[in-house]
Amino acid sequence: MLIFGCLNQYSTNFNDLSIRNIDFTKNLKPYEGEPILIRGTNPANDQKMAESIGYSMYGYSSVDKLNNKKAINYGIDLLIAMIIIYSDKVNENGIYGYGASYWYDTHRKPALGAFCRESQNGLLITFVKPKTAAKRYFLYENDEILAINGKKMTKTDDFIAFLEQNRSKNVKISLKRGKNFIEKEVLLDG
């Protein structure tokens, strides 16, 4: 099956970043079902996190109104695995701009598989990819990663670099779950 650049029903302003012809028979499997929907906060960091857990951007769009259902339906039509939704306050009058980025799964095995955003004390997990170390070792959405092997984790770049350098190794993850502090020994995927 081939997918060609298409008209985006979600937006009048769609930017297709894909290779114009994505051949799902050679390097990708089309995603069947409803795409994962993530609220984005920092597009640059979100892109690095998405790529680190095995996703590649197909394209992005911007609209006047936020409509998750239309974004999801468009993602289903494109066989997209994940959509990151953004809302940005444009001015002091409260006019907002909205956007979405569309991602397909490359099926590249991530070292951990946790999509995180920078938080006050560390990195907040907002999504755990199935069939990854994060899922096997029971890391959950809203867990906050504080440190790995005693190294404080506050920046997504440092987190991603650390995980890549330590593939196939055991690491100790210190995290906060609700009011509890937990330490987990995790074998990262290779």
GUKEFI-28550 format. One record per residue (C-alpha): x, y, z; residue number from 1. Coordinates in nm, 2 decimals. Layout:
<recs>
((X; Y; Z); NUM),
...
</recs>
This chain:
<recs>
((0.00; 0.00; 0.00); 1),
((0.13; 0.34; -0.09); 2),
((0.02; 0.67; 0.07); 3),
((0.07; 0.99; -0.13); 4),
((0.05; 1.35; -0.01); 5),
((-0.32; 1.43; 0.06); 6),
((-0.55; 1.71; 0.13); 7),
((-0.58; 1.77; 0.50); 8),
((-0.94; 1.79; 0.61); 9),
((-0.82; 1.91; 0.95); 10),
((-0.65; 2.23; 0.83); 11),
((-0.62; 2.47; 0.55); 12),
((-0.25; 2.49; 0.63); 13),
((-0.09; 2.14; 0.61); 14),
((0.28; 2.08; 0.57); 15),
((0.37; 1.73; 0.44); 16),
((0.72; 1.64; 0.57); 17),
((0.71; 1.28; 0.44); 18),
((0.89; 1.14; 0.15); 19),
((0.60; 1.19; -0.09); 20),
((0.54; 0.82; -0.13); 21),
((0.55; 0.62; 0.19); 22),
((0.56; 0.25; 0.11); 23),
((0.42; 0.06; 0.41); 24),
((0.51; -0.27; 0.25); 25),
((0.89; -0.21; 0.27); 26),
((0.97; -0.03; 0.60); 27),
((0.66; 0.05; 0.79); 28),
((0.34; -0.11; 0.90); 29),
((0.03; 0.10; 0.87); 30),
((-0.13; 0.17; 1.21); 31),
((-0.47; 0.02; 1.25); 32),
((-0.71; 0.18; 1.50); 33),
((-0.73; 0.52; 1.67); 34),
((-0.40; 0.71; 1.69); 35),
((-0.25; 0.80; 2.02); 36),
((-0.33; 1.16; 2.11); 37),
((-0.08; 1.36; 2.31); 38),
((-0.10; 1.72; 2.43); 39),
((0.22; 1.88; 2.32); 40),
((0.40; 2.16; 2.52); 41),
((0.72; 2.22; 2.34); 42),
((0.74; 2.13; 1.97); 43),
((1.12; 2.09; 1.96); 44),
((1.14; 1.87; 2.27); 45),
((0.82; 1.68; 2.17); 46),
((0.98; 1.60; 1.83); 47),
((1.30; 1.47; 1.99); 48),
((1.10; 1.26; 2.24); 49),
((0.87; 1.12; 1.96); 50),
((1.18; 1.02; 1.75); 51),
((1.35; 0.87; 2.05); 52),
((1.06; 0.63; 2.10); 53),
((1.04; 0.52; 1.74); 54),
((0.81; 0.77; 1.56); 55),
((0.88; 0.98; 1.25); 56),
((0.68; 1.29; 1.16); 57),
((0.45; 1.27; 0.85); 58),
((0.34; 1.63; 0.86); 59),
((0.18; 1.90; 1.07); 60),
((-0.11; 2.15; 1.04); 61),
((-0.25; 2.46; 1.20); 62),
((-0.61; 2.56; 1.24); 63),
((-0.83; 2.83; 1.40); 64),
((-1.03; 2.59; 1.62); 65),
((-0.91; 2.28; 1.81); 66),
((-1.11; 1.98; 1.71); 67),
((-0.96; 1.65; 1.84); 68),
((-1.21; 1.44; 1.66); 69),
((-1.12; 1.58; 1.32); 70),
((-0.75; 1.54; 1.39); 71),
((-0.80; 1.18; 1.50); 72),
((-1.02; 1.10; 1.19); 73),
((-0.75; 1.25; 0.97); 74),
((-0.49; 1.04; 1.15); 75),
((-0.70; 0.73; 1.10); 76),
((-0.73; 0.81; 0.72); 77),
((-0.35; 0.84; 0.70); 78),
((-0.28; 0.53; 0.91); 79),
((-0.10; 0.75; 1.15); 80),
((0.00; 0.61; 1.49); 81),
((0.03; 0.93; 1.70); 82),
((-0.09; 1.28; 1.69); 83),
((0.05; 1.56; 1.91); 84),
((-0.19; 1.85; 1.96); 85),
((-0.09; 2.20; 2.05); 86),
((-0.26; 2.52; 2.16); 87),
((-0.08; 2.85; 2.18); 88),
((-0.21; 3.18; 2.31); 89),
((-0.14; 3.42; 2.03); 90),
((-0.21; 3.75; 2.20); 91),
((-0.33; 3.93; 2.51); 92),
((-0.69; 3.93; 2.37); 93),
((-0.71; 3.55; 2.42); 94),
((-0.69; 3.46; 2.05); 95),
((-0.55; 3.11; 2.02); 96),
((-0.38; 2.92; 1.75); 97),
((-0.40; 2.54; 1.73); 98),
((-0.19; 2.28; 1.56); 99),
((-0.13; 1.91; 1.53); 100),
((0.17; 1.70; 1.42); 101),
((0.11; 1.36; 1.27); 102),
((0.35; 1.07; 1.33); 103),
((0.39; 0.72; 1.20); 104),
((0.56; 0.43; 1.38); 105),
((0.90; 0.33; 1.24); 106),
((0.90; 0.02; 1.47); 107),
((1.25; 0.11; 1.57); 108),
((1.29; -0.03; 1.93); 109),
((1.34; 0.25; 2.18); 110),
((1.57; 0.21; 2.47); 111),
((1.29; 0.28; 2.73); 112),
((0.97; 0.38; 2.54); 113),
((0.85; 0.67; 2.77); 114),
((0.74; 1.00; 2.61); 115),
((0.82; 1.27; 2.86); 116),
((0.80; 1.64; 2.90); 117),
((1.01; 1.86; 3.12); 118),
((0.85; 1.93; 3.46); 119),
((0.94; 2.12; 3.78); 120),
((1.14; 1.83; 3.94); 121),
((1.23; 1.61; 3.64); 122),
((1.06; 1.45; 3.34); 123),
((0.69; 1.38; 3.35); 124),
((0.58; 1.07; 3.15); 125),
((0.28; 1.15; 2.93); 126),
((0.28; 0.83; 2.72); 127),
((0.42; 0.48; 2.76); 128),
((0.47; 0.29; 2.43); 129),
((0.35; -0.07; 2.42); 130),
((0.60; -0.35; 2.41); 131),
((0.89; -0.15; 2.55); 132),
((1.10; -0.16; 2.86); 133),
((0.88; 0.12; 3.01); 134),
((0.57; -0.10; 2.97); 135),
((0.74; -0.42; 3.09); 136),
((0.87; -0.25; 3.41); 137),
((0.54; -0.08; 3.49); 138),
((0.62; 0.28; 3.43); 139),
((0.30; 0.48; 3.40); 140),
((0.16; 0.81; 3.26); 141),
((0.21; 1.08; 3.53); 142),
((0.51; 0.91; 3.68); 143),
((0.78; 1.17; 3.72); 144),
((1.14; 1.05; 3.64); 145),
((1.37; 1.23; 3.89); 146),
((1.70; 1.05; 3.82); 147),
((1.86; 0.76; 3.64); 148),
((2.16; 0.59; 3.80); 149),
((2.17; 0.89; 4.05); 150),
((2.20; 1.15; 3.77); 151),
((1.92; 1.41; 3.80); 152),
((1.71; 1.42; 3.48); 153),
((1.55; 1.76; 3.40); 154),
((1.62; 1.80; 3.03); 155),
((1.48; 1.59; 2.75); 156),
((1.81; 1.61; 2.55); 157),
((2.01; 1.47; 2.85); 158),
((1.75; 1.20; 2.90); 159),
((1.75; 1.08; 2.54); 160),
((2.13; 1.09; 2.52); 161),
((2.16; 0.89; 2.84); 162),
((1.92; 0.62; 2.72); 163),
((2.09; 0.59; 2.38); 164),
((2.43; 0.55; 2.55); 165),
((2.30; 0.29; 2.79); 166),
((2.10; 0.06; 2.56); 167),
((2.09; -0.31; 2.67); 168),
((2.22; -0.20; 3.02); 169),
((2.05; -0.22; 3.36); 170),
((1.97; 0.12; 3.51); 171),
((1.82; 0.24; 3.83); 172),
((1.53; 0.48; 3.77); 173),
((1.42; 0.71; 4.06); 174),
((1.07; 0.83; 4.01); 175),
((0.78; 1.00; 4.19); 176),
((0.43; 0.84; 4.16); 177),
((0.17; 1.06; 4.33); 178),
((0.32; 1.12; 4.67); 179),
((0.54; 0.81; 4.67); 180),
((0.91; 0.79; 4.57); 181),
((1.00; 0.47; 4.39); 182),
((1.32; 0.31; 4.26); 183),
((1.31; 0.06; 3.98); 184),
((1.58; -0.15; 3.82); 185),
((1.52; -0.15; 3.45); 186),
((1.69; -0.34; 3.16); 187),
((1.69; -0.10; 2.87); 188),
((1.62; -0.25; 2.52); 189),
((1.91; -0.28; 2.28); 190),
</recs>
